[in-house]
Amino acid sequence: MPTELILPLDIPTREAARPLLKQLQGTVPWMKVGLQMFTAFGTDWVKEVADSGYKVFLDLKLHDIPNTVAKAVESLSPLPIHMLTLHTSGGPAMIKAAREAQQASNPDLLLLGVTVLTSMDAAQMQAVGWNDDAATQVRRLAQTGSAAGLQGFVCSPLEVADLKANLPAGTQLVTPGIRPAGADQGDQSRIMTPGDAARAGSTHIVVGRPITAAADPVAAARAIRAELDSA
Ligand code: C5P
């Protein structure tokens, strides 16, 4: 299966997002709706994105007691979403409860675990008691999440090879931090090209500004897909 392309809708208004939805139909299969748009425009917006012809990755990074997360997964089940994130650091009991709720209410939904946010440097990690280096902590959380039933994770493309080697075959690995060769890095520092990420084992890549800020977003998205298809 070629690596799939996901566009994050990091956009403040629906009016600004709609032209992109129209333009990229048939070129980008997935849209990521995160906290910015979900907290502002809610479930109606998720439905509108899905109705525009996209698979929706709802990136809410759930993290609470097991019962509350399970109820949230259940409450989201009428929505046309295909992927949903939760924080793996919520622990095995939270993950198992979420997974049971997902299997009962929305069997086709893929629950993805977030491991260590890339905004966490060594000082931030130590402040919350994570004393290992990031790679070790990411692997520990992913293995814990996998044992508790998660079938996919969000991670940096630089962690993909290690996770692929340490998780069951078929685990989905979704990676942001992607920049086509020659593209502006923006605020991303640990990056890979789409082709390298695909060859390392990313099953999905999340690419925002290289598409949204391009003079021709459709051409930019097509070029990335061509790179993924030939990886
Ligand atoms: O524009 P860009 O390609 O950098 O967008 C990447 C997307 O992935 C953004 O929505 C960003 O918040 C998200 N993300 C990330 N790095 C992570 C997790 C999420 O860049 N570790």
Boltz pocket constraint, residues with backbone or C-beta under 6 A from the ligand:
constraints:
  - pocket:
      binder: B
      contacts: [[A, 8], [A, 10], [A, 34], [A, 116], [A, 117], [A, 118], [A, 119], [A, 155], [A, 156], [A, 176], [A, 177], [A, 178], [A, 185], [A, 186], [A, 188], [A, 206], [A, 207], [A, 208], [A, 209], [A, 210]]
      max_distance: 6.0
